[in-house]
Structures are given as structure tokens and as C-alpha cells.
Amino acid sequence: MRLIQFVDDARMPRVGEVNASGATVEALRGSQSIYTLAQKALASGQSLATLISESPRDATFDYAQLLLDGRVLTPLQHPDPAHCLVTGTGLTHTGSAAARDAMHQQETKHQVEEEAMTDSMRVFRWGVEGGRPEGGRPGAQPEWFYKGNGHMVVAPGAALSSPGFALDAGEEPELVGLYMVDKAGTPRRLGFAIGNEFSDHVTERQNYLYLAHSKLRQCAVGPELWIGALPDDLRGSSRIRRQGKVIWEKAFLTGEANMCHSLDNLEYHHFKYAAHRRPGDVHLHFMGTATLSFADDVRVEPGDEFEIDLPAMGAPLRNTLQAVDDEFSIGGVQPA
């Protein structure tokens, strides 16, 4: 089941189900947000999929036109963006450590002695050895990072803004888990979406301790929320266009068949913290990547378009890059 949030001809927010061909969207009568729908499903004891399948439709829209017109929204929003936590895990995919080491311009062989390993390779190795625990036990912790709150998420088709102090603005094609915490404090997985985890790789490369700074950038999620069993083997392409021409393209793999951590393990290590189980909150959690244009020495420019295409998850996610002036300056903090 594939859902989107969009605005209709009267500029009112709607929820719609994408048909099997991907050509049209059927609007659910009376539904203005997936967040509200999920709350309704939990209150009724139904699954979200069942509630949607039983919801009447009242209009049909051309999906391609909605995307072209910039009327498709991110697939999950909280009414108060401060109650949406945007986070991620790294070094979770086969090949991700190699990409990270290439980005850091270091050579690390798989069989290198423990004392000579980079921290990236060491964390990756822990995931390979213990990221898929059995018997309900927690496994190895993945790398974890904070990106911001709901204000940092831009819609499909919108521009990703790079602040004036940034040293780089690079894409990261990823799978995103979308969650809502119920009234009892139990995280509920609503589904998955395509994400661009957009980061500052030059800042990170200066020193690994700058990873936290490098992640405090906008990101994009969507266009669709995938509800149901996630395919184990997901294959897509990440590309960059400049003035309409592809300047870089690379295939990427995701899904559990291509990960060293199970999804259960990644979810456990995020939600084990009580602060991440606050009733009513929304979580958008990036699951990691193994493909970066930066690792191939590509440097993007304002106006470039990122496209992340994961056909099994529906329409591709496209966003352009724009540079913005940093309005904050040293001395900008004033006494109360």
C-alpha cells in the first residue's frame, strides 16, 4: 500500500492512495493527514492498512501532475514540528564502511590488525559480527546521529538549503522508517519511505568528531509512505543532474538482505531511550547508505538536482540544491 499527503485544487491538505500503476491517486474522504489517520487506527484497534482500505474515496488525481506542481508533501508530519525527531544510523550497509573510508581518504583492508582499524571500520565490523542477533537479544549498537526536528524536513520537489557556513552539501540515498509513539509509549512503525539524508561531508572529513555538526542539515523524505512488508532486497539509483544533464549516477542497495544490521536491531537501539518514547511524537529515522557522490569526488553546485529512485517504493524523490545566507553571526546571542 502506497500513501501520499498532498494539497488538492482548493489548496487543502489531503491523504491519497497511489494506485498499482502509479498513475493516479485516490483521495480518502475526510482525511487530511496520515498522522491523524494513524491516531484513528490506534484508537479503534485497527491496523493502519485496514483503516485505509475501508476508507471511502471522493476524488481522483493525476499523480505525475501533483508531483510536477509541487503539491506533494512529506508523507508524515506532526502538527507541531518540534515533536518530530529526525535521526539516523550509519555504517549499517554492506559497503558502507568502504564508502566512509574512501570519503575520509584512508585505505583500510578488511583483514587489517585491530589496532590499525579506523573507528568507522571497527564499528562496521561490530555490526557484521553482531548486528543480527537472535532469540530476542539486542545486538551491536550502530552509529547514531541527530539531524534535527520536523523543521529540517523538506517536501519532494522542494529545494534543500545549504547554510552559508557549510563546506559541502551532498546527498545520501537512504531508507527511512516512519514511526509514531502511541499513548502507552509504544513506538508504532507506520511504514517506510525514500529519503535524502543530505549532509556536509567536508566538515565530517576534517575530523570524525565533527560528524554531529555535519548532520545538522535539512533532509528530504517521500514522496510515498510504503505500508506493509518491506522487500528484503531493494535496488535503486542515485543521480545528480546539472542543467538537465546527469553528471553522476550510481546504483545503490538497501533492505535487510544488503544490511549488516537487522531492522529490529536498529529500531531497538533508537527506541531503547525513554526520551524517544514520548506519547504522540513522530520519528523519522534514516537507516544508512553505502553510496555517496562525494566519495567519487563529485562536488555539487546550487541548482543541481538530486534524484533518488527506488522503484519498489514508488515515485523517485527529487530535490534541488540552493545556497542560503547564514543570518546568524558571532555575538548574535544577546543577554536576556
C-alpha positions in Angstrom: 0.0 0.0 0.0 1.4 3.4 -1.1 0.1 6.6 0.5 0.9 10.3 -0.1 0.0 13.6 1.5 -0.8 16.4 -0.9 -2.8 19.6 -1.4 -5.9 19.5 -3.6 -7.2 22.1 -6.1 -8.6 24.1 -3.2 -5.1 24.0 -1.5 -6.5 21.8 1.3 -4.3 19.0 2.7 -5.4 15.5 1.7 -4.3 11.9 2.1 -4.4 9.7 -1.0 -3.6 6.1 -2.0 -1.5 5.7 -5.1 -2.9 3.1 -7.5 -1.0 0.0 -8.5 0.2 1.5 -11.8 1.4 4.7 -10.1 -0.6 6.8 -12.5 -3.4 8.2 -10.2 -4.1 9.0 -6.6 -7.4 8.3 -4.9 -8.1 10.8 -2.1 -9.5 9.4 1.1 -12.7 11.3 2.1 -12.3 13.4 5.2 -8.6 12.5 5.7 -6.2 15.5 5.9 -3.1 13.9 7.4 -1.5 10.4 7.9 -0.7 11.4 11.4 -4.5 11.8 12.2 -5.3 8.6 10.4 -2.7 6.7 12.4 -4.2 8.1 15.6 -7.6 7.0 14.5 -6.4 3.5 13.7 -4.7 3.1 17.1 -7.8 4.3 18.9 -10.1 1.9 17.0 -7.7 -1.1 17.4 -7.5 -1.5 13.6 -4.3 -1.6 11.7 -3.5 1.5 9.6 -3.7 -0.6 6.4 -7.2 -1.9 7.3 -8.5 1.6 8.1 -7.2 2.9 4.8 -8.6 0.0 2.8 -12.0 0.6 4.3 -12.0 4.4 3.9 -14.2 5.8 1.1 -12.7 7.8 -1.8 -14.1 11.0 -3.1 -11.7 12.2 -5.9 -9.0 11.0 -8.2 -5.9 13.0 -9.1 -3.1 12.6 -11.7 -0.1 11.7 -9.7 2.6 12.9 -12.1 0.8 16.3 -12.3 0.7 16.6 -8.5 4.5 16.0 -8.4 5.1 18.4 -11.2 3.1 21.1 -9.5 4.9 20.7 -6.2 1.7 19.7 -4.4 3.0 16.5 -2.8 4.0 16.9 0.9 6.3 14.7 3.1 4.4 11.5 3.9 4.4 12.1 7.7 4.3 15.3 9.7 3.5 16.2 13.3 1.1 19.2 13.8 4.0 20.7 15.9 7.3 20.1 14.0 9.1 20.3 17.3 7.6 16.9 18.2 9.1 15.2 15.2 12.6 13.8 15.8 14.8 13.3 12.8 17.7 10.9 13.4 19.7 8.2 11.6 22.2 5.3 11.8 25.3 4.9 9.8 27.7 2.0 8.8 24.7 -0.3 8.5 25.0 -1.5 4.9 27.4 -3.8 3.2 30.0 -1.5 1.6 29.1 1.5 3.9 32.5 1.3 5.7 34.3 1.3 2.4 32.4 4.4 1.3 33.1 6.1 4.6 36.8 5.3 4.5 37.0 6.5 0.8 35.4 9.7 1.9 38.0 10.1 4.7 40.7 9.3 2.1 42.1 6.4 4.1 43.0 2.9 3.0 41.8 0.1 5.3 41.8 -3.6 4.3 39.2 -6.0 5.8 41.9 -8.1 7.4 43.9 -5.2 8.9 45.0 -5.6 12.5 42.6 -4.4 15.1 44.8 -1.6 16.3 45.2 -0.2 12.8 41.5 -0.1 12.0 39.7 3.3 11.6 36.8 3.8 14.0 34.5 3.6 11.0 35.8 0.1 10.1 35.7 -1.0 13.7 32.0 0.0 14.2 31.2 -1.6 10.8 32.9 -4.9 11.8 30.9 -4.9 15.1 27.8 -4.7 13.0 28.8 -7.5 10.7 29.6 -9.7 13.7 26.7 -8.8 16.0 24.1 -6.7 14.1 21.7 -9.5 13.5 21.1 -11.0 17.0 18.8 -14.0 17.5 16.5 -15.0 20.3 15.2 -11.5 21.0 18.5 -10.2 22.3 19.9 -6.8 21.5 22.8 -6.8 19.1 25.7 -4.5 18.4 25.0 -0.7 18.6 25.1 1.1 15.3 26.5 4.6 14.7 23.7 7.0 15.6 23.2 10.7 14.9 20.7 13.5 15.3 19.6 15.7 12.4 17.0 17.9 13.9 13.3 18.2 14.2 10.4 18.5 11.7 11.5 21.9 10.6 14.5 20.3 8.9 12.4 18.1 6.6 11.5 19.4 3.1 8.9 18.1 0.7 9.5 16.2 -2.5 10.4 18.7 -5.2 11.4 21.4 -2.8 14.8 22.9 -2.5 17.3 21.6 0.0 19.0 24.6 1.6 22.7 24.6 2.4 23.7 27.3 5.0 26.3 29.9 4.4 28.8 28.3 6.8 28.6 24.8 5.2 31.6 23.4 3.4 29.7 20.8 1.3 26.1 19.8 0.5 26.0 16.1 -0.6 23.2 13.6 -1.0 22.8 10.3 0.9 20.2 7.9 -0.5 18.5 6.0 2.3 15.5 4.1 3.5 13.6 6.0 6.2 11.5 4.4 8.9 8.4 6.4 9.9 7.1 6.0 13.4 4.5 7.4 15.9 4.6 6.8 19.6 1.2 5.7 21.0 -0.5 6.8 24.2 1.1 4.0 26.1 4.6 5.0 25.0 5.0 2.1 22.5 6.6 3.1 19.2 4.4 2.1 16.2 6.0 1.7 12.8 3.7 3.2 10.2 5.9 2.3 7.2 8.9 3.3 5.2 9.8 6.0 2.7 12.7 7.1 0.4 15.0 9.7 2.0 17.8 12.0 1.1 19.9 12.4 4.2 21.8 15.4 2.8 25.0 16.1 4.8 28.2 18.2 4.9 30.9 15.6 4.1 33.8 18.1 4.0 33.1 19.1 7.6 32.9 15.4 8.6 36.2 14.6 6.8 38.0 17.3 8.8 37.6 15.2 11.9 35.3 12.3 12.8 34.2 14.2 15.9 32.6 16.8 13.5 30.1 14.1 12.4 27.5 15.7 14.6 27.9 19.1 13.1 27.9 17.7 9.5 24.5 16.1 10.1 22.7 19.3 11.2 21.3 20.0 7.8 18.0 19.7 6.0 16.8 16.4 4.6 14.0 15.2 2.3 11.6 12.3 2.7 9.0 10.9 0.3 7.1 11.1 -1.8 5.3 8.0 -0.6 4.7 6.1 2.6 5.1 2.3 2.0 2.8 0.3 4.3 3.3 -3.4 4.6 6.1 -5.9 4.5 9.3 -4.3 3.2 11.1 -6.3 0.5 14.4 -7.7 1.8 16.3 -6.7 -1.4 15.8 -3.1 -2.6 17.7 -1.8 -5.6 17.8 1.7 -6.9 19.8 4.5 -8.4 21.1 7.8 -7.1 21.9 10.5 -9.6 22.7 14.2 -9.9 21.6 16.4 -12.7 23.1 19.8 -13.7 21.2 21.9 -16.1 19.2 18.8 -17.0 22.1 16.5 -17.7 23.2 13.6 -15.5 26.7 14.4 -14.1 26.8 11.4 -11.7 24.9 8.2 -11.3 25.3 5.1 -9.2 23.3 2.1 -8.2 22.6 1.5 -4.5 21.2 -1.4 -2.5 19.2 -1.4 0.7 16.8 -3.6 2.5 17.8 -6.2 5.1 19.5 -8.5 2.5 22.0 -5.7 2.0 22.5 -4.6 5.6 24.7 -5.9 8.3 22.1 -4.8 10.9 18.6 -6.1 11.1 15.8 -3.5 11.2 14.8 -4.8 14.6 18.2 -4.1 16.0 18.3 -0.6 14.5 14.9 0.2 15.9 15.8 -1.3 19.3 18.9 0.9 19.7 16.9 4.0 18.8 13.8 3.5 20.9 15.6 2.0 23.9 16.0 5.5 25.2 12.9 6.6 27.2 13.1 10.1 25.8 12.4 8.6 22.3 9.2 7.0 23.5 7.2 10.1 24.3 3.5 9.6 23.5 2.3 11.4 20.4 5.8 12.1 19.0 6.8 11.3 15.4 10.2 9.8 14.4 11.8 9.8 11.0 14.8 7.5 11.2 17.3 7.2 8.4 18.6 3.6 8.1 22.0 4.3 6.4 23.6 4.2 3.0 26.6 2.8 1.2 26.6 5.2 -1.8 27.8 8.8 -1.9 28.7 11.0 -4.8 31.2 12.8 -2.5 33.2 9.5 -2.2 33.6 9.7 -6.0 35.0 13.3 -5.8 31.8 14.9 -7.1 31.1 18.4 -5.8 27.6 19.7 -6.3 26.6 23.3 -7.1 23.4 25.4 -6.4 20.8 24.5 -8.9 21.9 20.8 -9.2 19.1 18.3 -8.8 19.3 15.2 -6.6 17.2 12.2 -7.7 16.9 9.0 -5.5 15.0 6.3 -7.4 13.9 3.2 -5.6 11.3 1.7 -7.9 9.8 -0.7 -5.4 9.0 2.2 -3.1 7.1 4.2 -5.8 8.0 7.5 -7.4 11.5 8.9 -7.1 12.5 11.6 -4.7 13.8 14.8 -6.4 15.1 17.9 -4.8 17.3 20.8 -6.0 20.2 22.4 -4.1 20.1 26.0 -3.0 22.6 28.1 -1.0 21.2 30.4 1.6 22.9 33.2 3.5 23.6 32.5 7.2 21.7 35.2 9.1 23.3 34.4 12.4 26.7 36.0 13.4 29.1 35.8 16.2 27.8 38.0 19.0 24.3 37.2 17.9 23.4 35.8 21.3 22.1 38.7 23.5 21.6 38.8 27.2 18.0 38.4 28.5 
